[in-house]
Structures are given as C-alpha cells and as structure tokens.
C-alpha cells in the first residue's frame, strides 16, 4: 500500500487523515499547528518536521490549506525532495490560475498534480462522505481515486488542471447565495412571529428544500454558529469567484452582494463563525432586532 502524506490539519484535514488511517494507509502528517500534528501522531500517524520530509517519504501527497499562497509555498518546498512519479492532490479551494501553475511545476519534476477541492464541511469530512470535484489527467486521477474514496462519497473528474477549482467556485456561488437566501427567509419568518421549525417542516419537502436547508436550519434554530465552514474562508472563496468572473468577463451580482455581506460580518468580528452566521447581517439591519449571541 502506498504511503500517504498530508499537509494541513485544520477543521477538515484532521478528520480526513483519520479516515485514511482507518482505511489502513500509513500517513505522514505536517502542520504549523504542532498540537494538531501531535494529536494525530498519538492516533497512529507519523509526524513530519516539514513539507520536505513529507515529500521525501510519500508517493501521494495531499494539501489542504487556507489559500493559494500557502499551497504554492508548500508545493515549492516539496518539489526539492519529491519522488519521481509522485502525485500532489490539493484539496484546498484556490484559484484555477494557481492550480494550473502548480500542475506545470509538478510536471517539470516528473510529478503530477490534481486540484480536488472538497464540499460538505466538517460533518461530511468526519463521516467520510465529502463531495470532490477534480481537475487533472486521467492517469493521475486513476492513481489517487482509491485513496480519495476513503473520505469521499462523490468524486468526479471534471476536466484538466484547473477544472476542479473552477467547479468549486461554481459550487461556492450556489452554497453561499443559498445560505444568504435562507437567512433572509428565516429573518422574515421570525419577524412575522413564526416558529422557524414549523416553517422549515412546511417547506422542506418542496422546491425550496435543499442540502443547505437541511444542514443550516438546525443550526439557526439552535443558534449554534460554531464553524463547519467559516465566514472568512468562504469570503476568500467568493473573492476567487469574483476574480475568475472578471477574467472571463461574466456578471456576478449575487456573488458580489454576498461577498459584501461577508466583508461586513468580518469587520464586525464574526470571521470565525459558520457561514450560517449570515443571519447576523440580517439581524443587524432589522430595526429593533438584537443579534443572537
């Protein structure tokens, strides 16, 4: 069995590594958060001192990092020690331009690159049912698919390098605009004096029903905004959407409006809340209504 490297042990990375180990893969891990590294080492992973050590020891290398710059920096470090024929799979949500650049960098070192951003948040990372949209060659995809199947229930090769990250941008438009619409509907219903649980039960089986509704309405009812997908991370994703839209010359009015809402929430100190925290934008701008705690 191939040895797996994993760099980036945040909200999503740690449960993914646990699913890899549960499936029997020897996994070498690194993160600047030593507590996260030590925690997984106690559970059976091998702790590495940095990206170079991970690259030297492993055949398939996963990265799951906050933004394009972090991924570029880590891949550059790995390139100095990477084995011929190794495959880097980036699970981060970064720009398609960066994904294509990294694919060329890997090709120059006889390696391959798959951009494979994920959707589903922490709960699906924990239970191994993430949805993943991949970009890269068919041969590299076939090599990494059995490994990714350990933590994903949906895995689709959508095209060449950059196609996965572009598809994730489309995904983020739909998810975040949907959450904004949901928050707007919840705020309206609450202002009308309705019980949100009853409203949810009445409409969930119709056309308005969605995975977003099923995942986020319970959080809004419980006023539990602990992050599964953070506001600042989703704002970063929508910034990438806007930049891609500008490069393709396409209008993105909904994306721009939701991004403005996220920006205001970040300025108000809500960066680390779940993106269902969009409800706070509506609470702030509803006369006579106080924000939830």
C-alpha positions as CSV (number, residue, x, y, z in Angstrom):
1,X,0.0,0.0,0.0
2,X,1.3,3.5,-0.9
3,X,2.4,5.9,1.8
4,X,0.3,9.0,2.1
5,X,1.4,12.5,3.0
6,X,-1.0,15.1,4.4
7,X,-0.2,18.8,5.0
8,X,-2.9,21.0,6.6
9,X,-4.6,19.6,9.7
10,X,-7.4,22.1,10.3
11,X,-11.1,21.6,10.7
12,X,-11.3,19.4,7.5
13,X,-7.8,17.9,7.4
14,X,-7.8,16.1,10.7
15,X,-10.9,14.0,10.1
16,X,-9.7,13.2,6.5
17,X,-6.5,11.9,7.9
18,X,-8.4,9.8,10.4
19,X,-10.4,8.2,7.6
20,X,-7.2,7.5,5.7
21,X,-5.7,5.7,8.8
22,X,-9.0,3.9,9.4
23,X,-8.7,2.5,5.8
24,X,-5.2,1.2,6.6
25,X,-3.0,3.8,4.9
26,X,0.3,4.8,6.5
27,X,0.1,8.5,6.8
28,X,2.8,11.1,7.3
29,X,1.4,14.5,8.5
30,X,2.6,18.1,9.0
31,X,1.1,21.4,10.1
32,X,2.5,24.5,11.6
33,X,0.0,23.7,14.4
34,X,2.1,21.2,16.4
35,X,-0.8,20.4,18.7
36,X,-2.7,19.0,15.7
37,X,0.3,17.0,14.5
38,X,0.9,15.5,17.9
39,X,-2.8,14.6,18.3
40,X,-2.7,12.6,15.1
41,X,0.7,11.1,15.9
42,X,-0.9,9.8,19.1
43,X,-3.5,8.2,17.0
44,X,-1.0,6.4,14.7
45,X,0.2,8.9,12.1
46,X,3.8,9.7,11.5
47,X,4.8,13.3,12.4
48,X,7.0,15.1,10.0
49,X,9.1,18.2,10.6
50,X,8.1,20.0,7.4
51,X,6.8,19.6,3.8
52,X,10.2,18.4,2.5
53,X,10.2,15.4,4.9
54,X,6.6,14.6,3.8
55,X,7.6,14.7,0.1
56,X,10.6,12.5,0.6
57,X,8.7,9.8,2.4
58,X,5.4,9.6,0.4
59,X,4.0,8.7,-3.0
60,X,0.7,10.6,-2.8
61,X,0.7,14.0,-1.1
62,X,-2.3,15.8,0.0
63,X,-2.5,19.5,0.8
64,X,-5.4,21.3,2.5
65,X,-4.5,24.9,3.2
66,X,-6.2,28.2,3.6
67,X,-5.3,29.9,0.3
68,X,-3.3,29.9,-3.0
69,X,-0.2,31.4,-1.4
70,X,0.0,28.8,1.3
71,X,-0.4,26.0,-1.3
72,X,2.2,27.5,-3.6
73,X,4.7,27.8,-0.7
74,X,4.2,24.2,0.5
75,X,4.4,22.7,-3.0
76,X,7.6,24.7,-3.7
77,X,9.1,23.2,-0.6
78,X,8.0,19.7,-1.5
79,X,9.5,20.0,-5.0
80,X,13.0,20.0,-3.7
81,X,12.5,16.4,-2.3
82,X,9.6,14.9,-4.2
83,X,10.0,11.5,-5.7
84,X,9.7,10.9,-9.4
85,X,6.1,9.9,-10.3
86,X,4.6,11.3,-7.1
87,X,1.2,12.9,-7.2
88,X,0.2,16.0,-5.3
89,X,-3.6,16.3,-4.6
90,X,-4.7,19.7,-3.5
91,X,-7.9,19.6,-1.5
92,X,-7.8,23.4,-0.9
93,X,-10.1,26.0,-2.5
94,X,-7.7,28.1,-4.5
95,X,-7.7,30.0,-7.8
96,X,-7.7,28.0,-11.1
97,X,-4.8,30.0,-12.3
98,X,-2.7,28.8,-9.3
99,X,-3.8,25.2,-9.9
100,X,-2.6,25.3,-13.5
101,X,0.7,26.8,-12.4
102,X,1.3,24.1,-9.8
103,X,0.4,21.4,-12.4
104,X,3.2,22.7,-14.6
105,X,5.6,23.0,-11.7
106,X,5.0,19.3,-10.8
107,X,5.3,18.2,-14.5
108,X,8.8,19.7,-14.6
109,X,9.7,17.4,-11.7
110,X,8.2,14.3,-13.3
111,X,5.2,14.6,-10.9
112,X,1.5,15.1,-11.4
113,X,-1.0,17.5,-9.8
114,X,-4.7,17.1,-9.1
115,X,-6.8,20.0,-8.0
116,X,-9.5,18.4,-5.9
117,X,-11.4,20.9,-3.8
118,X,-14.0,19.5,-1.4
119,X,-17.6,20.3,-0.5
120,X,-19.5,19.1,2.6
121,X,-17.9,20.8,5.5
122,X,-16.7,19.2,8.8
123,X,-19.6,16.8,9.3
124,X,-19.0,15.1,6.0
125,X,-15.2,15.1,6.5
126,X,-15.8,13.2,9.7
127,X,-18.1,10.6,8.3
128,X,-16.1,10.3,5.0
129,X,-18.8,11.4,2.6
130,X,-17.3,14.6,1.1
131,X,-18.0,15.6,-2.5
132,X,-14.9,16.2,-4.5
133,X,-14.5,17.8,-8.0
134,X,-11.2,17.0,-9.6
135,X,-9.1,18.5,-12.3
136,X,-6.0,16.8,-13.9
137,X,-5.0,13.9,-16.1
138,X,-7.0,10.7,-16.3
139,X,-3.9,8.6,-15.3
140,X,-3.2,10.7,-12.2
141,X,-6.9,10.6,-11.2
142,X,-7.0,6.8,-11.5
143,X,-3.9,6.6,-9.3
144,X,-5.4,8.7,-6.5
145,X,-9.1,7.7,-6.7
146,X,-8.9,4.6,-4.4
147,X,-7.3,6.8,-1.7
148,X,-9.8,9.6,-2.1
149,X,-12.6,7.1,-1.9
150,X,-11.7,6.6,1.7
151,X,-13.1,10.0,2.6
152,X,-15.5,11.0,-0.2
153,X,-18.8,9.6,-1.4
154,X,-18.7,11.6,-4.6
155,X,-15.6,12.0,-6.7
156,X,-15.8,13.4,-10.3
157,X,-13.0,14.2,-12.7
158,X,-14.5,17.3,-14.4
159,X,-11.6,18.2,-16.7
160,X,-7.9,19.1,-17.0
161,X,-5.9,21.0,-14.4
162,X,-7.9,24.0,-13.0
163,X,-11.3,22.4,-13.8
164,X,-11.7,21.2,-10.2
165,X,-11.0,24.6,-8.7
166,X,-13.3,26.3,-11.2
167,X,-16.1,23.8,-10.4
168,X,-15.6,24.6,-6.7
169,X,-16.1,28.3,-7.4
170,X,-19.4,27.5,-9.1
171,X,-20.3,25.3,-6.0
172,X,-19.4,28.2,-3.7
173,X,-21.7,30.6,-5.6
174,X,-24.6,28.2,-5.1
175,X,-23.9,27.3,-1.5
176,X,-23.3,30.9,-0.2
177,X,-26.1,32.5,-2.1
178,X,-28.4,29.7,-0.9
179,X,-27.3,30.4,2.8
180,X,-27.9,34.1,2.3
181,X,-31.4,33.4,0.9
182,X,-32.1,31.0,3.7
183,X,-31.0,33.6,6.3
184,X,-33.2,36.2,4.7
185,X,-36.2,33.8,4.8
186,X,-35.5,32.9,8.5
187,X,-35.3,36.5,9.5
188,X,-38.5,37.4,7.7
189,X,-40.3,34.4,9.3
190,X,-39.1,35.4,12.8
191,X,-40.1,39.0,12.4
192,X,-43.6,37.7,11.4
193,X,-43.7,35.8,14.7
194,X,-43.5,32.3,13.2
195,X,-41.8,29.3,14.6
196,X,-38.8,28.5,12.4
197,X,-39.0,24.8,13.0
198,X,-42.6,24.8,11.7
199,X,-41.7,26.9,8.7
200,X,-38.9,24.5,7.9
201,X,-41.1,21.5,8.2
202,X,-43.7,23.0,5.9
203,X,-41.3,23.9,3.1
204,X,-38.5,21.4,3.2
205,X,-40.3,18.8,1.0
206,X,-41.0,21.3,-1.8
207,X,-38.8,23.0,-4.4
208,X,-37.2,25.2,-1.7
209,X,-35.8,22.1,0.1
210,X,-32.0,21.7,-0.3
211,X,-29.0,20.2,1.3
212,X,-28.1,23.7,2.6
213,X,-31.5,23.9,4.3
214,X,-31.1,20.5,5.9
215,X,-27.7,21.4,7.2
216,X,-28.1,25.0,8.3
217,X,-31.7,25.4,9.6
218,X,-31.0,23.2,12.7
219,X,-28.0,25.5,13.4
220,X,-30.2,28.6,13.1
221,X,-32.9,27.1,15.4
222,X,-30.3,26.2,18.0
223,X,-28.4,29.5,17.5
224,X,-25.3,27.3,17.1
225,X,-22.9,29.1,14.8
226,X,-19.8,27.0,15.5
227,X,-17.9,26.9,12.3
228,X,-18.2,24.0,9.9
229,X,-17.4,26.4,7.0
230,X,-16.0,29.7,8.3
231,X,-17.2,33.1,7.1
232,X,-13.6,34.3,6.4
233,X,-12.8,31.1,4.4
234,X,-16.0,31.5,2.3
235,X,-15.3,35.2,1.8
236,X,-11.9,34.1,0.4
237,X,-13.6,31.6,-1.9
238,X,-16.1,34.3,-3.2
239,X,-13.1,36.7,-3.8
240,X,-11.7,34.0,-6.0
241,X,-15.1,33.7,-7.8
242,X,-15.1,37.5,-8.4
243,X,-11.6,37.4,-9.8
244,X,-12.5,34.5,-12.1
245,X,-15.6,36.3,-13.2
246,X,-13.6,39.4,-14.1
247,X,-11.1,37.2,-16.1
248,X,-13.9,35.6,-18.0
249,X,-16.0,38.7,-18.4
250,X,-19.1,37.3,-16.7
251,X,-21.5,39.2,-14.4
252,X,-21.7,38.0,-10.8
253,X,-24.3,40.3,-9.0
254,X,-25.3,37.7,-6.4
255,X,-21.8,36.7,-5.6
256,X,-20.7,40.3,-5.1
257,X,-23.6,41.1,-2.8
258,X,-23.0,38.1,-0.6
259,X,-19.2,38.9,-0.5
260,X,-20.1,42.4,0.7
261,X,-22.2,40.9,3.4
262,X,-19.3,38.6,4.5
263,X,-16.9,41.5,4.4
264,X,-19.2,43.5,6.8
265,X,-19.5,40.5,9.1
266,X,-15.7,40.1,9.2
267,X,-15.4,43.8,10.1
268,X,-17.9,43.2,12.9
269,X,-15.7,40.4,14.4
270,X,-17.6,37.4,13.1
271,X,-14.9,36.0,10.8
272,X,-14.7,32.6,12.5
273,X,-18.4,31.9,12.7
274,X,-20.1,29.3,10.4
275,X,-21.3,30.9,7.2
276,X,-24.8,30.4,8.5
277,X,-23.7,33.4,10.6
278,X,-25.0,35.4,7.6
279,X,-28.2,35.6,9.8
280,X,-26.3,38.2,11.9
281,X,-26.2,40.5,8.9
282,X,-30.0,40.5,8.7
283,X,-30.3,40.8,12.5
284,X,-28.0,43.9,12.4
285,X,-30.0,45.6,9.7
286,X,-33.5,44.7,11.0
287,X,-34.8,47.7,13.1
288,X,-35.5,46.8,16.7
289,X,-33.9,43.3,16.4
290,X,-30.9,42.3,18.5
291,X,-28.2,40.0,17.2
292,X,-28.2,36.4,18.6
293,X,-25.3,35.6,20.9
